[in-house]
Structure formats: structure tokens, C-alpha cells
Amino acid sequence: MRTTMSMNQRGTRATRATRAGRATRYSVVALAASAALLLAACGSSGGTVSSSSPTSAPAASTTAPSSATGQTGKPIAMTADSKLGRLLVDSNGMTVYTLMNNGKPVPCEGQCLTFWPPLLVPAGQTNATGTGVADLSAAMTNAGRQVEYKGAPLYRYSMDNAPGDTNGDGINAFGGIWHVVKLGGSTSTSSPSAAVPATTPSTTSAGGYGY
């Protein structure tokens, strides 16, 4: 009887061992399968190459930068014939003047500018240019870049109404004598006139003065 029980126990133990071995083998197989799937997934994701083309860089502009406007620009002064000879005038044909005292330029300031507006270089232009005229330059003033002839600032006269008028020539006012600019000579030779009247110039006389 003891022998029978011993044989039964041995059979039970063998069965259990067989089952345990099978379970172990199943676990190993499952782990191997999982590892294979994981490696396959990693390999697939790592080897994938994007088929989209990279965004192209914007084409470089071939347009040259624009140059500064009007450094020389249109003529500001020119010559014209008048009853006093060949004179320097502005681009509209209006006579220009200098204010001189003992052969030296006198600055026109304050109320003086009401009657004698300065000849200025247009905005955006740096050089004083002329047609048939040399010795022009420009100097910065409170009113802007003023045109000069041989170093003397140039002005118009508010009582000149039309090209060819020379009403300001010879006037003694504002610290000097006003002269037209004769080509071939720095000033006129006319006798001084009476001082400029202390009245506000009419608005119709300045029609050709603005730039």
C-alpha cells in the first residue's frame, strides 16, 4: 500500500513538473514574440524617410537699391537779359539780389526776410546748380539751404512782379545796399534808392517765389 501511494505521489510530482515546464516554455515564447514585435516597430519607425521636399529659401532680390533722389536736381539759377544787362535770375526768371556793405555780404534776417525772401535749394537737393552760371554754392541757414553766388547769399525782392523786373536794385535798407547780380561783375553800379517801405508786401508779388 505504501508502494502504491509512493508511486501516485511520484506521478503527481511528474505531472506538476511537466506543467511547470510547459508554462515556462510558453512564457519564453511570448517574451520572444513581444521582443520581435518591438524590434520590428523600432526598425520601421527609424528607417522611415520623409518624402516631403524641404521648403525652398526665398529667392534673393536682384533689384538694386534706389539711389538718393535729386542730389543735383534741376537748375536753381540762370542768366537773363534785362535793361541792366545780363543778370542772374532764379529758375522762374525772377531777378535775384545780394545785400552788400563796403563790398561784403550782409545777412538778411528777421523782418528783412519778409521783403527779401531767400533763394533756397529745393527739398531733397543738396547742390546749387545753374544753367550757364558758375560760382554757385549753398549754405545752411535758419530758412534752409540758401543759394550763394561767389559767397554772397541770394534773395528775391517781393516787389518784383514779373521776370525782368529789377525794382530792388540800389535800395539802401537792412544794413546795406541791394544789388542785382550782373554776370561779369559782382554788383550793379546804380545809385542807392530810398529805403524799402516798411509795409507788408502784397501777396500777389510772390507768385513765382516758392519751391
SVG drawing of the C-alpha trace seen along z (x, -y; Angstrom):
<svg xmlns="http://www.w3.org/2000/svg" viewBox="-2 -158 36 160">
<polyline fill="none" stroke="black" stroke-width="0.4" points="0.0,0.0 2.8,-2.3 4.3,-1.4 1.1,-2.4 1.0,-5.8 4.6,-6.5 4.0,-5.8 1.0,-8.1 2.9,-10.9 5.7,-10.4 3.2,-10.6 1.7,-13.8 5.0,-15.4 6.0,-14.5 2.7,-15.9 3.3,-19.2 6.9,-19.4 5.7,-18.8 3.1,-21.6 5.6,-24.0 8.0,-23.3 5.3,-23.9 4.3,-27.2 7.9,-28.3 8.3,-27.5 5.1,-29.4 6.4,-32.4 9.7,-32.4 8.0,-32.1 5.7,-35.0 8.5,-37.2 10.5,-36.4 7.5,-37.2 7.0,-40.5 10.6,-41.4 10.5,-40.6 7.4,-42.9 9.1,-45.7 12.3,-45.4 10.3,-45.4 8.4,-48.5 11.6,-50.3 13.2,-49.4 10.2,-50.5 10.0,-53.9 13.7,-54.5 14.1,-53.7 11.2,-55.9 12.4,-58.8 10.1,-61.8 9.1,-62.2 8.2,-65.8 10.7,-68.2 12.3,-70.9 10.9,-74.4 12.9,-76.4 14.6,-79.6 13.2,-82.8 15.0,-83.9 17.4,-86.7 16.3,-90.1 18.1,-91.2 16.8,-94.8 19.5,-97.3 18.7,-99.7 17.4,-103.0 19.8,-105.9 19.3,-109.1 16.9,-111.4 17.9,-114.7 21.4,-115.3 22.0,-117.7 18.4,-118.3 17.1,-121.0 18.8,-124.3 18.1,-126.9 19.6,-129.9 20.3,-131.0 21.0,-134.1 18.6,-136.6 18.9,-139.8 17.4,-142.9 17.6,-146.7 20.5,-146.5 22.4,-143.9 22.8,-140.1 21.7,-139.2 21.4,-136.2 17.8,-135.1 16.1,-132.2 14.6,-129.2 11.4,-131.2 13.2,-134.2 12.8,-136.4 15.8,-138.7 17.9,-137.8 19.9,-140.2 22.7,-140.4 22.9,-142.7 26.3,-144.3 28.1,-146.8 31.5,-148.0 31.9,-145.1 31.0,-142.5 27.8,-140.4 25.3,-141.4 23.0,-138.8 19.3,-139.5 17.4,-138.4 14.1,-138.9 11.8,-141.5 14.3,-141.7 13.2,-138.3 9.6,-139.5 10.7,-141.8 13.6,-139.8 12.8,-136.0 16.0,-133.9 16.7,-131.7 16.7,-128.2 17.8,-124.8 14.7,-122.6 14.0,-119.9 15.8,-116.7 18.5,-118.5 21.9,-119.3 23.8,-121.2 23.1,-124.6 23.1,-124.2 22.7,-126.8 22.4,-127.0 25.3,-129.0 26.2,-130.0 29.3,-129.2 30.4,-130.0 27.2,-128.9 27.2,-127.2 24.8,-126.6 25.0,-127.3 22.7,-126.2 20.6,-128.9 17.5,-129.0 15.3,-129.1 17.1,-126.2 20.0,-125.7 20.4,-129.1 22.0,-129.6 25.1,-131.8 26.9,-133.4 30.6,-133.9 29.9,-133.5 27.2,-136.2 23.6,-134.9 21.0,-135.4 17.5,-136.9 14.4,-137.8 12.6,-141.1 8.9,-140.9 8.0,-144.0 9.2,-142.4 6.1,-141.2 7.3,-139.6 10.5,-138.2 12.8,-141.0 11.7,-143.3 14.7,-144.9 12.7,-147.1 15.0,-146.1 18.3,-147.3 20.0,-150.1 17.7,-150.1 19.5,-151.0 18.0,-149.1 18.7,-146.5 22.3,-147.4 23.5,-147.5 22.6,-148.2 20.7,-145.7 22.2,-144.9 21.3,-142.8 23.9,-140.2 25.4,-141.2 27.3,-138.4 30.9,-139.6 30.6,-141.7 29.5,-141.2 27.0,-144.0 25.3,-146.8 26.5,-150.3 23.2,-152.1 22.8,-154.8 21.2,-153.8 17.5,-154.2 15.3,-155.2 14.9,-152.7 12.4,-149.9 9.0,-151.0 8.1,-149.4 4.9,-147.8 3.9,-144.2 4.5,-143.2 1.4,-142.3 0.6,-138.6 0.4,-138.8 4.0,-139.7 5.4,-136.4 3.7,-134.1 6.9,-132.8 9.0,-132.5 8.1,-129.2 9.8,-125.9"/>
</svg>
